Each structure stands twice: as structure tokens, then as C-alpha cells.
Amino acid sequence: MTDHIKRQLLEEIQKLEHELAHELPAEIKKAVALGDLSENAEYHMAKQRQEFVNARLGQLKNRMAELSLVNLSNIPRDRAAFGSTITVFDTSKDEELVYKLVTSEESDVANGLISTTSPIGRGLIGKQVGDVATIVTPNGKRELEVLKLVTIHDEADAAASAEK
């Protein structure tokens, strides 16, 4: 799962590095050739883009460093954590929901992909079947009872046995 995200981040890093090394210098050079830099909109736009690209590259490289620290052996096998699929009963909505705990880059609430850094994600981390998580969301408090838990290790084991 994190490999997919790392590939996406690397692709964006490569595109931005190319823009920074090749496209933006050409734009700046062309804008400088137009003359007076104090009133040169093309020059100022290119310089602003250059600052943005540098800042975004810093963010992406920090995120890559964070993701490289993810060690699957440190993820618990018996409680909710990154990669877990959790079936919960939401008492406030009187319905059963299925969530998968993912990174913020993969988050897609409409499809049940919940970031580990979101209020629901943080509230479910560490929970086991039978536990009740009280989550404070912008829409008020919710109580989620964990009905079923499939950890990232369970999924890996199931995939390995399916290959046999």
C-alpha cells in the first residue's frame, strides 16, 4: 500500500524537479529578456511558481521520509492500525459501516478509506473487536462499536494462502 503512494510521490517529485531545473529557468530567462523587471508580470509569475515548486518539493520529500519509516512489523496484529479494515456499528446513525485505515494521500471518505490522522481514524486506532470508540466529529459525537477487524497482516496472510 505505501509502495503505491511512494510511486505517486516520486512521480510528482520528478515532474517538479524537471520543471524547476528546465522549464522555469527558461521562462525566467525569456521574461528577463523583455526588459524592466519591476513591471514584468511574466517574470514575477515565474518567480512565484519557482517558490511554490521549491516549497512543494520540500513537502513531498518530507512525506517520502515519513513513509519510509513505516515498518510493517511494528503494526499490531490484534488491534486496529494502519491498513486495517474495520466493520463498526454506528449507534448514532443506527447502521453498520466499513472503514479502511489508510494514509492521508489515499483518503477517500465516500469509499470508506479513512486517514489514520482523521478524527475517526485516530479514534479507531488501537481498538479491538467489542471495543467502542467515541469520536468527536464536526457533526457531533459518534459511538462506533468494532464488530469485525481485519488487520494488514490478516490481509497479507489471506493473499499468501490464496496464491498457494
VMD Tcl script that draws the C-alpha trace (Angstrom):
set ca {
  {0.00 0.00 0.00}
  {2.69 2.50 0.92}
  {4.65 1.46 -2.20}
  {1.82 2.79 -4.38}
  {1.89 6.12 -2.55}
  {5.67 6.31 -2.72}
  {5.49 5.83 -6.50}
  {2.93 8.63 -6.81}
  {5.04 10.95 -4.68}
  {8.18 10.09 -6.64}
  {6.40 10.85 -9.92}
  {5.31 14.25 -8.64}
  {8.81 14.94 -7.29}
  {10.33 14.09 -10.68}
  {7.88 16.34 -12.55}
  {8.51 19.25 -10.18}
  {12.29 18.78 -10.29}
  {12.14 18.82 -14.09}
  {10.04 21.98 -14.04}
  {12.43 23.60 -11.57}
  {15.57 22.64 -13.49}
  {14.39 23.18 -17.08}
  {11.05 24.91 -17.63}
  {11.15 27.68 -15.02}
  {14.71 28.86 -15.82}
  {13.68 29.14 -19.49}
  {10.56 31.14 -18.54}
  {12.59 33.42 -16.28}
  {15.24 33.95 -18.95}
  {12.55 34.80 -21.52}
  {10.87 37.21 -19.08}
  {14.20 38.92 -18.24}
  {14.75 39.49 -21.95}
  {11.52 41.54 -22.05}
  {13.19 44.28 -20.05}
  {12.22 46.18 -16.88}
  {11.75 43.56 -14.12}
  {9.83 45.85 -11.76}
  {6.76 45.82 -14.02}
  {7.30 42.45 -15.67}
  {4.32 40.21 -14.84}
  {5.80 37.16 -16.61}
  {8.96 37.42 -14.53}
  {7.05 37.76 -11.24}
  {4.73 34.86 -12.10}
  {7.69 32.61 -12.96}
  {9.48 33.56 -9.72}
  {6.31 32.87 -7.68}
  {5.93 29.49 -9.38}
  {9.57 28.75 -8.61}
  {8.97 29.46 -4.91}
  {5.84 27.29 -4.91}
  {7.64 24.39 -6.62}
  {10.50 24.59 -4.13}
  {8.07 24.55 -1.19}
  {6.07 21.65 -2.64}
  {9.25 19.66 -3.27}
  {10.18 20.13 0.39}
  {6.78 18.86 1.50}
  {6.93 15.84 -0.80}
  {10.43 14.88 0.27}
  {9.42 15.14 3.95}
  {6.41 12.91 3.29}
  {8.62 10.37 1.49}
  {10.90 10.31 4.52}
  {7.91 9.73 6.81}
  {6.60 6.90 4.64}
  {9.98 5.21 4.53}
  {9.79 4.94 8.33}
  {6.63 2.79 8.15}
  {7.68 -0.62 9.43}
  {5.02 -3.30 8.99}
  {6.49 -5.38 11.80}
  {5.60 -2.55 14.21}
  {1.93 -2.65 13.21}
  {-0.11 -4.65 15.74}
  {-1.69 -7.93 14.66}
  {-4.60 -7.87 17.11}
  {-5.90 -4.31 17.04}
  {-6.82 -1.60 14.54}
  {-3.90 0.20 12.91}
  {-2.74 1.40 9.50}
  {-4.07 -0.92 6.78}
  {-6.86 -2.42 8.91}
  {-10.36 -2.90 7.58}
  {-12.84 -2.31 10.39}
  {-16.55 -3.04 10.44}
  {-18.28 -0.85 13.00}
  {-21.81 -0.23 14.21}
  {-22.53 3.50 14.41}
  {-25.08 3.87 17.22}
  {-25.89 7.48 16.30}
  {-26.84 6.51 12.74}
  {-28.04 3.00 13.64}
  {-26.03 1.49 10.79}
  {-23.10 -0.75 10.06}
  {-20.11 0.84 8.30}
  {-16.83 -0.48 6.93}
  {-13.70 1.64 7.11}
  {-10.16 1.01 5.94}
  {-7.40 2.95 7.71}
  {-5.09 4.48 5.11}
  {-2.56 7.28 4.69}
  {-3.80 10.82 4.16}
  {-2.86 10.58 0.45}
  {-5.22 7.62 -0.05}
  {-8.09 9.02 1.97}
  {-11.49 8.82 0.25}
  {-14.28 9.09 2.81}
  {-17.04 8.35 0.28}
  {-15.43 4.96 -0.37}
  {-14.70 4.16 3.28}
  {-10.98 4.97 3.08}
  {-10.30 6.87 6.29}
  {-6.99 8.56 7.05}
  {-5.23 7.45 10.21}
  {-4.92 11.15 11.04}
  {-8.66 11.92 10.75}
  {-10.86 12.05 13.89}
  {-12.45 8.67 13.03}
  {-9.09 7.14 12.12}
  {-7.44 8.33 15.33}
  {-10.43 7.12 17.36}
  {-10.33 3.62 15.86}
  {-6.57 3.05 16.12}
  {-5.79 0.55 18.85}
  {-9.35 -0.77 19.10}
  {-10.26 -4.48 19.09}
  {-13.48 -6.33 18.34}
  {-16.04 -5.38 21.00}
  {-14.43 -2.02 21.82}
  {-16.46 1.16 21.48}
  {-14.80 4.30 20.17}
  {-16.31 7.67 21.00}
  {-15.43 10.02 18.15}
  {-15.89 13.78 18.24}
  {-16.58 14.96 14.69}
  {-17.73 18.33 13.34}
  {-21.25 16.83 13.28}
  {-21.13 15.84 16.95}
  {-20.19 12.78 18.98}
  {-20.43 9.33 17.43}
  {-20.09 5.97 19.10}
  {-18.62 3.25 16.92}
  {-18.60 -0.33 18.16}
  {-15.99 -2.53 16.47}
  {-17.78 -5.60 15.08}
  {-15.06 -7.05 12.86}
  {-11.36 -6.35 12.36}
  {-9.07 -7.44 9.54}
  {-5.52 -6.16 10.02}
  {-2.96 -5.56 7.30}
  {-1.29 -8.79 8.47}
  {-4.55 -10.76 8.09}
  {-4.88 -9.44 4.53}
  {-1.28 -10.39 3.72}
  {-1.81 -13.88 5.16}
  {-5.05 -14.30 3.17}
  {-3.33 -13.16 -0.04}
  {-0.41 -15.53 0.56}
  {-2.72 -18.53 1.14}
  {-4.80 -17.60 -1.93}
  {-1.65 -17.77 -4.08}
  {-0.95 -21.34 -2.98}
}
mol new
graphics top color blue
foreach p $ca { graphics top sphere $p radius 0.5 }
foreach p [lrange $ca 0 end-1] q [lrange $ca 1 end] { graphics top cylinder $p $q radius 0.2 }
display resetview
